[in-house]
């Protein structure tokens, strides 16, 4: 069953039950009100008549005074009035019914004979119409002996007709309410299912590989938020697809260039290397350099694969950050000198040792410095700072290079992303560095200004790690 049918069905069940309960309650209340009102009026008239008799006629013979009593009782009432003896015989009737009939068959008369007012609702045996009768005992003033009864009888035909009309109106209103709620339920369910259908259509297209589809946000609700999330996901997947394609193109170029160089030199050495030792040495140096370049690319890919699948092992040990920073700076100083870039180390205060994988930290710092050297012009400056800040050891690599545009800065930590698509490299270095720092429960932040340079901050928590962090197994 579709969502729309379930929604409308549930609304219909709730509304129908609610309307049904209200209808039953209102109709019962209307019936009670009208019947009780008629009963109260007749009871008041009967009580007044009995009180009048007790005050003025209690000492006289009922049969003798019955005609006068009937005239007085019926004067102010539209109901049928009857005077009945204590034995249940009819004396007088305002409708001209002949006296002498036995009235004991009526429950209200039997009740009144015992001295208690009686009420009866049923059908008139002559006209067969519904009637309500109230019998009230006529008692002596001194001893309270029942001397007779006064009985008021009224037809309920008009009352039932009024109740029927009100019932029809209530049922009509109930059906109208159900119709309106059904229409509103259909409209509401349509607004919901329309958005769901849009989402399903977009999801179907995405499963077929079309990530250019966008879902229209129709309403500012949960489904609207879901549409935004789906659109954002599609945008990111599309961006990832573009980055992946760029990566494949870039890595293919990166692999082809050293392989072409290696193959070219192998052919050259085979043809001319036997009698030219200088050419052999030059070719072997180039082959070694290109092999190292290939090894670096392969290592990056392997590292990324391990990090992405959570299969990398970190060997935690106590690390002296100042010593590590100065060691890496010494390692890269010759390259900085060749490029005419000043490479300085500033350790503001004595840093405590941290628990970390020294080789992975080296990898991160070398990658950051490699990027800085790559994009810093001659006569530029690179500074490695280290200091302590709120329970963290902070390493900052700052350069005066070209900087990164604001619209590209948010993507530099994404896998396969390169701010300059023509630059060498796989676009994985910063993504790998960030994941390594995260495995140390730290954080890597990048800030940059175009034309002024880039700052990369590494935050490492000061303290010991449990051995569980180094228990991940490399496959």
GIPESUL-V932818 format. One record per residue. N is the residue number from 1. RES is the residue in three letters. SS is DSSP state (a for helix, b for strand, c for the rest). Layout:
N:RES:SS ; N:RES:SS
//
This chain:
1:UNK:c ; 2:UNK:c ; 3:UNK:a ; 4:UNK:a ; 5:UNK:a ; 6:UNK:a ; 7:UNK:a ; 8:UNK:a ; 9:UNK:a ; 10:UNK:a ; 11:UNK:a ; 12:UNK:a ; 13:UNK:a ; 14:UNK:a ; 15:UNK:a ; 16:UNK:a ; 17:UNK:a ; 18:UNK:a ; 19:UNK:a ; 20:UNK:a ; 21:UNK:a ; 22:UNK:a ; 23:UNK:a ; 24:UNK:a ; 25:UNK:a ; 26:UNK:a ; 27:UNK:a ; 28:UNK:a ; 29:UNK:a ; 30:UNK:a ; 31:UNK:a ; 32:UNK:a ; 33:UNK:a ; 34:UNK:a ; 35:UNK:a ; 36:UNK:a ; 37:UNK:a ; 38:UNK:a ; 39:UNK:a ; 40:UNK:a ; 41:UNK:a ; 42:UNK:a ; 43:UNK:a ; 44:UNK:a ; 45:UNK:a ; 46:UNK:a ; 47:UNK:a ; 48:UNK:a ; 49:UNK:a ; 50:UNK:a ; 51:UNK:a ; 52:UNK:a ; 53:UNK:a ; 54:UNK:a ; 55:UNK:a ; 56:UNK:a ; 57:UNK:c ; 58:UNK:c ; 59:UNK:c ; 60:UNK:c ; 61:UNK:c ; 62:UNK:a ; 63:UNK:a ; 64:UNK:a ; 65:UNK:a ; 66:UNK:a ; 67:UNK:a ; 68:UNK:a ; 69:UNK:a ; 70:UNK:a ; 71:UNK:a ; 72:UNK:a ; 73:UNK:a ; 74:UNK:a ; 75:UNK:a ; 76:UNK:c ; 77:UNK:c ; 78:UNK:c ; 79:UNK:c ; 80:UNK:b ; 81:UNK:b ; 82:UNK:b ; 83:UNK:b ; 84:UNK:b ; 85:UNK:b ; 86:UNK:c ; 87:UNK:c ; 88:UNK:c ; 89:UNK:b ; 90:UNK:b ; 91:UNK:b ; 92:UNK:b ; 93:UNK:b ; 94:UNK:c ; 95:UNK:c ; 96:UNK:c ; 97:UNK:c ; 98:UNK:c ; 99:UNK:c ; 100:UNK:c ; 101:UNK:c ; 102:UNK:b ; 103:UNK:c ; 104:UNK:c ; 105:UNK:c ; 106:UNK:c ; 107:UNK:a ; 108:UNK:a ; 109:UNK:a ; 110:UNK:a ; 111:UNK:a ; 112:UNK:a ; 113:UNK:a ; 114:UNK:c ; 115:UNK:c ; 116:UNK:c ; 117:UNK:c ; 118:UNK:b ; 119:UNK:b ; 120:UNK:b ; 121:UNK:b ; 122:UNK:b ; 123:UNK:b ; 124:UNK:c ; 125:UNK:c ; 126:UNK:c ; 127:UNK:c ; 128:UNK:c ; 129:UNK:c ; 130:UNK:b ; 131:UNK:b ; 132:UNK:b ; 133:UNK:b ; 134:UNK:b ; 135:UNK:b ; 136:UNK:b ; 137:UNK:b ; 138:UNK:b ; 139:UNK:b ; 140:UNK:c ; 141:UNK:c ; 142:UNK:c ; 143:UNK:c ; 144:UNK:c ; 145:UNK:c ; 146:UNK:b ; 147:UNK:b ; 148:UNK:b ; 149:UNK:b ; 150:UNK:b ; 151:UNK:b ; 152:UNK:b ; 153:UNK:b ; 154:UNK:b ; 155:UNK:b ; 156:UNK:c ; 157:UNK:a ; 158:UNK:a ; 159:UNK:a ; 160:UNK:a ; 161:UNK:a ; 162:UNK:a ; 163:UNK:a ; 164:UNK:a ; 165:UNK:a ; 166:UNK:a ; 167:UNK:a ; 168:UNK:a ; 169:UNK:a ; 170:UNK:a ; 171:UNK:a ; 172:UNK:a ; 173:UNK:a ; 174:UNK:a ; 175:UNK:a ; 176:UNK:a ; 177:UNK:a ; 178:UNK:a ; 179:UNK:a ; 180:UNK:a ; 181:UNK:a ; 182:UNK:a ; 183:UNK:a ; 184:UNK:a ; 185:UNK:a ; 186:UNK:a ; 187:UNK:a ; 188:UNK:a ; 189:UNK:a ; 190:UNK:a ; 191:UNK:a ; 192:UNK:a ; 193:UNK:a ; 194:UNK:a ; 195:UNK:a ; 196:UNK:a ; 197:UNK:a ; 198:UNK:a ; 199:UNK:a ; 200:UNK:a ; 201:UNK:a ; 202:UNK:a ; 203:UNK:a ; 204:UNK:a ; 205:UNK:a ; 206:UNK:a ; 207:UNK:a ; 208:UNK:c ; 209:UNK:c ; 210:UNK:c ; 211:UNK:c ; 212:UNK:c ; 213:UNK:c ; 214:UNK:c ; 215:UNK:c ; 216:UNK:c ; 217:UNK:c ; 218:UNK:c ; 219:UNK:c ; 220:UNK:c ; 221:UNK:c ; 222:UNK:a ; 223:UNK:a ; 224:UNK:a ; 225:UNK:a ; 226:UNK:a ; 227:UNK:a ; 228:UNK:a ; 229:UNK:a ; 230:UNK:a ; 231:UNK:a ; 232:UNK:a ; 233:UNK:a ; 234:UNK:a ; 235:UNK:a ; 236:UNK:a ; 237:UNK:a ; 238:UNK:a ; 239:UNK:a ; 240:UNK:a ; 241:UNK:a ; 242:UNK:a ; 243:UNK:a ; 244:UNK:a ; 245:UNK:a ; 246:UNK:a ; 247:UNK:a ; 248:UNK:a ; 249:UNK:a ; 250:UNK:a ; 251:UNK:a ; 252:UNK:a ; 253:UNK:a ; 254:UNK:a ; 255:UNK:a ; 256:UNK:a ; 257:UNK:a ; 258:UNK:a ; 259:UNK:a ; 260:UNK:a ; 261:UNK:a ; 262:UNK:a ; 263:UNK:a ; 264:UNK:a ; 265:UNK:a ; 266:UNK:a ; 267:UNK:a ; 268:UNK:a ; 269:UNK:a ; 270:UNK:a ; 271:UNK:a ; 272:UNK:a ; 273:UNK:c ; 274:UNK:c ; 275:UNK:c ; 276:UNK:c ; 277:UNK:a ; 278:UNK:a ; 279:UNK:a ; 280:UNK:a ; 281:UNK:a ; 282:UNK:a ; 283:UNK:a ; 284:UNK:a ; 285:UNK:a ; 286:UNK:a ; 287:UNK:a ; 288:UNK:a ; 289:UNK:a ; 290:UNK:a ; 291:UNK:a ; 292:UNK:a ; 293:UNK:a ; 294:UNK:a ; 295:UNK:a ; 296:UNK:a ; 297:UNK:a ; 298:UNK:a ; 299:UNK:a ; 300:UNK:a ; 301:UNK:a ; 302:UNK:a ; 303:UNK:a ; 304:UNK:a ; 305:UNK:a ; 306:UNK:a ; 307:UNK:a ; 308:UNK:a ; 309:UNK:c ; 310:UNK:c ; 311:UNK:c ; 312:UNK:c ; 313:UNK:c ; 314:UNK:c ; 315:UNK:c ; 316:UNK:c ; 317:UNK:b ; 318:UNK:b ; 319:UNK:b ; 320:UNK:c ; 321:UNK:a ; 322:UNK:a ; 323:UNK:a ; 324:UNK:a ; 325:UNK:a ; 326:UNK:a ; 327:UNK:a ; 328:UNK:a ; 329:UNK:a ; 330:UNK:a ; 331:UNK:a ; 332:UNK:a ; 333:UNK:a ; 334:UNK:a ; 335:UNK:a ; 336:UNK:a ; 337:UNK:a ; 338:UNK:a ; 339:UNK:a ; 340:UNK:c ; 341:UNK:c ; 342:UNK:b ; 343:UNK:b ; 344:UNK:b ; 345:UNK:b ; 346:UNK:b ; 347:UNK:b ; 348:UNK:c ; 349:UNK:c ; 350:UNK:c ; 351:UNK:c ; 352:UNK:c ; 353:UNK:c ; 354:UNK:b ; 355:UNK:b ; 356:UNK:b ; 357:UNK:c ; 358:UNK:a ; 359:UNK:a ; 360:UNK:a ; 361:UNK:a ; 362:UNK:a ; 363:UNK:a ; 364:UNK:a ; 365:UNK:a ; 366:UNK:a ; 367:UNK:a ; 368:UNK:a ; 369:UNK:a ; 370:UNK:a ; 371:UNK:a ; 372:UNK:a ; 373:UNK:a ; 374:UNK:a ; 375:UNK:a ; 376:UNK:c ; 377:UNK:c ; 378:UNK:c ; 379:UNK:c ; 380:UNK:c ; 381:UNK:b ; 382:UNK:b ; 383:UNK:b ; 384:UNK:b ; 385:UNK:b ; 386:UNK:b ; 387:UNK:b ; 388:UNK:b ; 389:UNK:b ; 390:UNK:c ; 391:UNK:c ; 392:UNK:b ; 393:UNK:b ; 394:UNK:b ; 395:UNK:b ; 396:UNK:b ; 397:UNK:b ; 398:UNK:b ; 399:UNK:b ; 400:UNK:c ; 401:UNK:c ; 402:UNK:c ; 403:UNK:c ; 404:UNK:c ; 405:UNK:c ; 406:UNK:a ; 407:UNK:a ; 408:UNK:a ; 409:UNK:a ; 410:UNK:c ; 411:UNK:c ; 412:UNK:c ; 413:UNK:c ; 414:UNK:c ; 415:UNK:c ; 416:UNK:c ; 417:UNK:c ; 418:UNK:c ; 419:UNK:c ; 420:UNK:c ; 421:UNK:c ; 422:UNK:c ; 423:UNK:c ; 424:UNK:c ; 425:UNK:c ; 426:UNK:c ; 427:UNK:c ; 428:UNK:c ; 429:UNK:a ; 430:UNK:a ; 431:UNK:a ; 432:UNK:a ; 433:UNK:a ; 434:UNK:a ; 435:UNK:a ; 436:UNK:a ; 437:UNK:a ; 438:UNK:a ; 439:UNK:a ; 440:UNK:c ; 441:UNK:c ; 442:UNK:c ; 443:UNK:b ; 444:UNK:b ; 445:UNK:b ; 446:UNK:b ; 447:UNK:b ; 448:UNK:b ; 449:UNK:b ; 450:UNK:c ; 451:UNK:c ; 452:UNK:c ; 453:UNK:b ; 454:UNK:b ; 455:UNK:b ; 456:UNK:b ; 457:UNK:b ; 458:UNK:b ; 459:UNK:b ; 460:UNK:b ; 461:UNK:b ; 462:UNK:c ; 463:UNK:c ; 464:UNK:c ; 465:UNK:c ; 466:UNK:c ; 467:UNK:a ; 468:UNK:a ; 469:UNK:a ; 470:UNK:a ; 471:UNK:c ; 472:UNK:c ; 473:UNK:c ; 474:UNK:c ; 475:UNK:c
//
